[in-house]
Amino acid sequence: MSFLVISLLAATFVAANPLSTYPYDARARSSVAYAPMTAAVHPHGTVNNSYIIMLKDDVAPVLMQNHLNFVQGVHAADALFGELDGLSHVYDGHVKGYAGKFSSETLHQIRQMPEVDYVEQDQIVRTMDIDVEPDMLVESAETQKNAPWGLARISHRARLTFGTFTKYEYSKEGGEGVDVYVIDTGINTKHVEFEGRAHWGTTVPQGDTDEDANGHGTHCAGTIASRKYGVAKAAHVYAVKVLGSNGSGTMSDVVGGVAWAAKAAASKAAEALKEFALTGKTSHKGSVANMSLGGGKSRALDDTVNKAVDNGLHFAVAAGNDNRDACNNSPAAAEKAITVGASTLGDERAYFSNYGPCVDVFAPGLNVLSTYIGSETATSSLSGTSMASPHTAGILAYLLSLYPSATFDPAVTPDLVPPALSSPAFSASYWVKTYAIAHSSLPSWASAFFPPPALVDEIVAPIPGTPKTLTPKQLKLALLALSTQDVLSTVPADTPNLLIFNNATA
């Protein structure tokens, strides 16, 4: 048995050091095997001559650079070189690709390159609000009177009454240590209700300014984290501007905004792990993103959102305001995000809210009061699934910060790890001890060919402790399980009848 263990461990060491191979097969794509052009309806309009080109996930950095050089060369030689801008975005993070304005001839050559996965024509996206106030008082650490009805609703299981419809029950620590990226029109970061917790992240549209000239993004950020109107009153919000003052923008800019947020969140997570390794603690609890916007179906956006979730970014997105199947819209169709429909004070599905199997949950979205632009104290009441999604992003931040606690400590299964493999019998320490016993049984001449147990312990043993948190998949499942069931009317049969809940009351 000891020799069997030695053999298995030796094989593990060998497998951990594969022979190096060149990561790319340079065979040209067949003359008829063009990268596909994804087809979709663009309800808000198409951006002429503008394309999003997504590369295959395994493309090597050197190949990607060579490809970009090729594209720039082909574009420079094009007869329309002076009329089209060429490259406008490069996505080089959790997704690989780029966007730009190219002629049909340049696009023809791009689609022949074997590293290209697919091409999508750029389109216009818009905010998800529609056209359709007393001072707030935080009375105590965990009760806010005269709160917006939406905050009251998500903190009570039962239908709101005269005694509860302006009362928000919550934990004052909700949101601490969580960053929320608001991918929208920007944020009025100087608004007093953010208490210095609002920051400018990035402005994606070229030539645009670092300000919210529309108000939509500020309103969403206020619902997420502001003092009077926010779900998670201790969270920090970051403006990721992808839409202009008219509330619209391009799909390529939106993809770029998601890529930026995912990279920023990954960097923050890496810093937190380093801090924890050095000190045994970290204040960072995780990152969330909110996207209260939408357009026609976009594989590029859905893929970028799903891969951001896979990389640890919790995501809430608006279902859309067309009173139709949300699966026809992006990012509402991104399966790994939490897609949010809108509910009313009377516990109905809002008349405009999209529905269907792509909707995960509902949240307040009609006549929602929050922060706005125009001054440092401005407010506005808006409606739409744009207002429902930030309630849910706020809940994600709220629950992330409180986990694990008496308020929120769900039983979760480790992602992609079978329960049997998480038992003590399969721990690293078990294998190290087994190896040590097997090593001591070897003749002296044989033991010289295997590493000493101390070295194996150093290699195999895990880093002591990591911050306890939830993956996006785990938190999504926990949020849905926590939600109040079957309280909304006019919800179609193929749509989950769930309303978000913060677990602050019975």
Salt bridges, closest charged atoms under 4 A:
ASP25 OD2 - ARG27 NE 2.46
ASP57 OD1 - LYS307 NZ 2.51
ASP92 OD1 - LYS96 NZ 2.67
GLU115 OE2 - HIS67 ND1 2.68
ASP117 OD2 - ARG299 NH2 3.76
ASP129 OD1 - HIS216 NE2 3.95
GLU139 OE2 - LYS145 NZ 3.28
ASP179 OD2 - LYS268 NZ 2.64
ASP179 OD2 - HIS284 ND1 3.92
ASP184 OD1 - HIS216 ND1 2.70
GLU193 OE1 - ARG227 NE 3.01
GLU193 OE2 - LYS228 NZ 3.52
GLU195 OE1 - ARG197 NH2 2.90
ASP208 OD1 - LYS241 NZ 3.09
ASP253 OD1 - HIS89 NE2 2.39
ASP302 OD2 - LYS297 NZ 2.91
ASP303 OD2 - ARG299 NE 3.45
ASP310 OD1 - LYS336 NZ 2.83
ASP322 OD2 - ARG324 NE 3.70
ASP347 OD1 - ARG153 NE 2.86
ASP360 OD2 - LYS476 NZ 3.58
